[in-house]
Amino acid sequence: MKTKLFILFALASNHFIFSQKIEKMNRVDVDGFYTNPIVSPNGKLALLTGHHFKGAYVLNLKTNQITQISDKEGSGYGYSWDNNNEMVYFKQKEQKEFFSDSKVYSYSLKDKKSTLRTDIDINMMSSYHGKDKNVKSQIVVYTNMTTLKIEAKDLISKRSWVITSEEGQYYNALLSPDGKKVAVHKGSDIYVYDINGNGKGQKIGTGIATSWSADNQHLLGFLDTSEEGHNVTNSEIYLFDIKTLKSKKVTNTEVLLEMFPSFIGKNKVLFTDDKTGAIYTAKLKM
């Protein structure tokens, strides 16, 4: 009886006891179902989407205000932030169109307007962070849908090259903030490659990597630990160390389906419970 009362109290207060890798966990006070958060470079905002990646939203992490920028199916998959924190990139398709017909749009937080962007390749959108006239190279990474290899392209010089030259099929490339490394996925495993494509990838763990730390030393991700293969019944967050190639289990609960973690600054994380669509913040013990 005491145990049941304790659990009910924890649920009511929006706090949970986890493993020793996170602390100060709080639920973000917003209504609705949200998932796949991506925090802006300055840590003040976050992109969100709804069920099955339908729609795209911007969450103000200080005020908890949510602004909808798209209501289309698939808009919440592969979206990205501009480095200036004032623009986001997402894709849209009309109701009767196929996902292959989706087009890239940008949304200005300042002007509150969406603009069709024919200059951005939809396959490269997730690693596109805007144009910078002061740099000599601007690299994006993507999956070559014909070869299923991860490739990189310098948008300034137009040069492209293969990163994953080894055998296998690769997906979900995630470029580090300094542009020197890329996390890729092969089956259920996560590898890190040098951006130049030289050498073999280093396996750092299993799961889905979703966010680089600002210092390029760690990755956050999640792992579906469900015993049943058809439905997700358990998922936990992991922290991957790029130097040691070791991973740490960050959460450990049967109450939530912790997914899609995203770094907020140096040692905070934003993630969702994909069972309820609730959003949480927590402090990481690095």
Legacy VTK file of the C-alpha trace (Angstrom):
# vtk DataFile Version 3.0
C-alpha trace
ASCII
DATASET POLYDATA
POINTS 286 float
0.000 0.000 0.000
2.797 2.417 0.886
4.559 1.632 -2.389
1.439 2.414 -4.427
0.951 5.701 -2.611
4.575 6.670 -3.273
4.205 5.977 -7.005
1.010 8.010 -7.182
2.686 10.890 -5.389
5.615 10.804 -7.805
3.299 10.853 -10.801
1.309 13.737 -9.399
4.369 15.853 -8.699
5.897 15.211 -12.155
9.120 13.909 -10.608
10.571 10.422 -10.915
13.459 8.577 -9.340
15.896 7.431 -12.018
19.341 5.953 -12.134
22.228 7.991 -10.764
23.061 9.570 -14.152
20.424 12.341 -14.122
18.906 14.623 -11.536
16.513 17.574 -11.199
14.055 16.093 -13.673
10.937 18.136 -14.389
8.013 17.873 -16.734
7.534 20.806 -19.112
4.106 22.320 -18.491
2.493 22.058 -21.935
-0.676 20.378 -23.195
-0.692 17.899 -26.068
1.387 15.030 -27.428
4.903 15.949 -28.596
8.015 14.058 -29.624
11.395 14.335 -31.404
12.653 17.541 -29.712
15.666 19.309 -31.216
17.068 22.145 -29.115
18.238 25.341 -30.817
21.985 26.176 -30.806
21.502 28.795 -28.064
19.490 26.390 -25.890
16.454 28.684 -25.630
14.036 26.997 -28.047
13.189 23.519 -29.277
11.570 22.040 -32.350
8.809 19.520 -31.641
6.438 17.354 -33.633
3.293 15.365 -32.918
2.052 11.794 -33.403
3.784 10.030 -36.300
5.842 13.179 -37.027
2.755 15.146 -38.004
3.164 18.916 -37.731
6.056 21.031 -36.507
6.180 23.329 -33.495
8.599 25.675 -31.740
8.750 25.516 -27.936
10.090 28.418 -25.891
11.944 26.673 -23.058
11.632 29.702 -20.759
7.942 30.521 -21.164
6.709 27.068 -22.336
4.890 28.826 -25.175
4.367 26.643 -28.255
4.043 28.003 -31.804
2.800 25.767 -34.604
4.646 26.230 -37.887
3.178 23.302 -39.850
0.218 20.920 -39.586
1.319 18.573 -42.376
2.169 14.873 -42.121
5.904 14.162 -42.010
6.905 17.753 -41.205
8.484 16.666 -37.917
11.020 14.290 -39.446
14.467 15.595 -40.370
13.849 19.222 -39.420
16.728 21.456 -38.340
17.768 24.808 -36.874
19.647 27.615 -38.545
22.806 28.542 -36.653
21.365 32.028 -36.109
18.529 30.563 -33.959
16.018 32.638 -35.950
15.146 30.189 -38.710
14.053 26.541 -38.885
13.918 24.167 -41.841
11.239 21.535 -42.343
9.377 19.715 -45.088
5.748 19.712 -46.151
3.506 17.787 -48.485
-0.124 18.322 -49.352
-2.720 15.792 -48.219
-3.022 13.980 -51.554
0.711 14.015 -52.261
3.238 11.261 -51.509
6.051 11.800 -49.018
8.426 11.758 -51.988
6.672 14.928 -53.169
7.588 16.820 -49.975
9.292 20.192 -50.354
11.629 22.099 -48.037
10.395 25.219 -46.275
12.024 27.677 -43.919
10.185 29.434 -41.122
11.335 32.796 -39.788
10.674 33.206 -36.073
11.088 36.951 -36.500
8.671 37.415 -39.397
6.471 34.404 -38.526
6.391 33.391 -42.186
7.130 30.170 -44.080
9.002 30.265 -47.390
9.435 27.543 -50.010
13.154 26.747 -50.347
14.030 25.226 -53.700
17.724 25.848 -52.963
17.863 23.193 -50.205
18.097 19.480 -51.034
15.504 17.671 -48.924
17.865 14.725 -48.362
20.435 17.084 -46.798
18.009 19.169 -44.735
18.689 17.578 -41.323
22.337 18.738 -41.404
21.673 22.063 -43.128
22.006 25.012 -40.736
21.883 28.027 -43.027
24.401 29.876 -45.166
27.454 31.626 -43.770
29.333 33.927 -46.140
32.343 34.060 -43.809
33.316 30.379 -44.062
35.363 28.617 -46.726
33.372 25.387 -46.560
29.874 24.355 -45.559
29.468 20.615 -45.148
26.254 18.615 -45.030
25.888 14.843 -44.603
23.184 12.572 -45.976
22.305 9.035 -47.059
22.798 8.232 -50.727
19.468 6.522 -51.386
20.929 4.465 -54.236
23.995 3.038 -52.482
22.767 3.442 -48.859
26.144 4.920 -47.955
26.636 8.084 -45.930
28.086 10.879 -48.026
29.215 14.439 -47.383
29.054 17.488 -49.611
30.664 20.897 -49.382
27.948 23.289 -50.506
30.522 25.958 -51.373
32.997 23.951 -53.461
30.287 21.459 -54.580
32.687 18.582 -53.833
31.124 15.384 -52.476
32.651 12.198 -51.051
31.754 8.896 -49.378
32.177 8.637 -45.606
31.132 5.009 -45.026
33.160 3.047 -47.570
32.786 -0.249 -45.702
30.202 -2.908 -46.503
26.702 -2.393 -45.174
23.687 -0.123 -45.304
23.833 3.118 -43.348
21.263 5.717 -42.297
20.590 8.692 -39.968
23.838 10.647 -40.255
24.393 13.165 -37.448
27.089 15.810 -37.996
29.059 17.067 -34.968
28.887 20.808 -34.142
32.492 21.387 -35.255
31.848 19.511 -38.511
34.754 17.104 -37.960
32.886 13.896 -37.125
29.639 12.215 -38.056
27.623 9.613 -36.163
25.943 7.035 -38.394
23.746 4.002 -37.909
24.216 0.519 -39.297
21.481 -1.849 -38.206
21.058 -1.227 -34.480
24.671 -0.075 -33.974
26.084 3.453 -33.820
29.451 4.330 -35.389
31.471 7.541 -35.477
33.513 8.461 -38.562
35.901 11.268 -39.392
34.180 13.647 -41.783
36.902 13.163 -44.409
35.935 9.497 -44.754
39.436 8.226 -43.996
39.667 5.125 -41.819
37.030 2.844 -40.395
34.152 3.871 -38.200
34.386 3.320 -34.452
31.467 1.590 -32.804
30.317 3.503 -29.727
27.178 1.599 -28.813
23.720 0.429 -29.776
20.531 2.407 -30.282
19.688 5.653 -32.062
21.917 8.707 -31.585
19.987 11.974 -31.584
22.188 14.792 -30.254
25.835 15.876 -30.044
27.202 17.771 -27.066
28.453 21.295 -27.795
32.057 20.216 -27.116
31.792 17.316 -29.615
32.812 14.798 -26.925
29.503 13.041 -26.262
26.379 11.810 -27.977
22.937 11.283 -26.519
20.637 8.577 -27.807
18.019 6.058 -26.827
17.654 2.302 -26.987
14.466 0.304 -27.343
14.856 -2.444 -24.733
11.437 -3.998 -25.315
11.266 -7.769 -25.207
8.490 -7.761 -27.795
9.575 -6.781 -31.284
6.284 -5.312 -32.500
5.545 -2.660 -29.871
7.849 -0.372 -27.899
7.247 -1.151 -24.227
10.523 0.081 -22.755
13.091 2.646 -23.882
15.995 4.259 -22.039
18.393 7.149 -22.701
22.128 6.543 -23.101
25.174 8.807 -23.047
28.011 7.859 -25.429
31.611 8.955 -24.849
33.442 9.574 -28.139
36.955 9.193 -26.666
36.486 6.080 -24.550
33.889 4.512 -26.884
31.854 3.612 -23.804
28.181 4.189 -23.096
26.269 4.907 -19.891
22.634 4.163 -19.228
21.151 7.480 -18.155
17.568 6.529 -17.294
16.176 3.367 -15.770
12.434 3.277 -15.358
9.453 1.221 -16.441
7.150 4.224 -16.092
8.254 6.224 -19.157
9.298 5.510 -22.733
12.248 7.924 -22.791
13.128 8.811 -26.381
14.731 11.490 -28.570
17.053 13.186 -26.052
18.550 16.529 -27.072
21.308 18.451 -25.283
20.466 21.794 -23.667
23.788 23.528 -23.176
26.572 21.531 -21.515
24.830 19.171 -19.139
21.057 19.383 -19.489
18.788 17.243 -21.626
15.339 17.605 -23.142
13.482 14.397 -24.007
9.996 12.977 -24.457
7.932 10.161 -23.038
6.626 8.520 -26.198
3.903 6.805 -24.193
2.150 10.029 -23.197
3.810 12.688 -25.359
5.016 14.553 -22.275
8.262 16.555 -22.423
10.906 16.494 -19.685
14.094 18.329 -18.798
16.834 16.928 -16.575
20.415 17.575 -15.537
23.017 15.066 -16.690
25.743 13.781 -14.397
28.570 13.828 -16.938
LINES 1 287
286 0 1 2 3 4 5 6 7 8 9 10 11 12 13 14 15 16 17 18 19 20 21 22 23 24 25 26 27 28 29 30 31 32 33 34 35 36 37 38 39 40 41 42 43 44 45 46 47 48 49 50 51 52 53 54 55 56 57 58 59 60 61 62 63 64 65 66 67 68 69 70 71 72 73 74 75 76 77 78 79 80 81 82 83 84 85 86 87 88 89 90 91 92 93 94 95 96 97 98 99 100 101 102 103 104 105 106 107 108 109 110 111 112 113 114 115 116 117 118 119 120 121 122 123 124 125 126 127 128 129 130 131 132 133 134 135 136 137 138 139 140 141 142 143 144 145 146 147 148 149 150 151 152 153 154 155 156 157 158 159 160 161 162 163 164 165 166 167 168 169 170 171 172 173 174 175 176 177 178 179 180 181 182 183 184 185 186 187 188 189 190 191 192 193 194 195 196 197 198 199 200 201 202 203 204 205 206 207 208 209 210 211 212 213 214 215 216 217 218 219 220 221 222 223 224 225 226 227 228 229 230 231 232 233 234 235 236 237 238 239 240 241 242 243 244 245 246 247 248 249 250 251 252 253 254 255 256 257 258 259 260 261 262 263 264 265 266 267 268 269 270 271 272 273 274 275 276 277 278 279 280 281 282 283 284 285
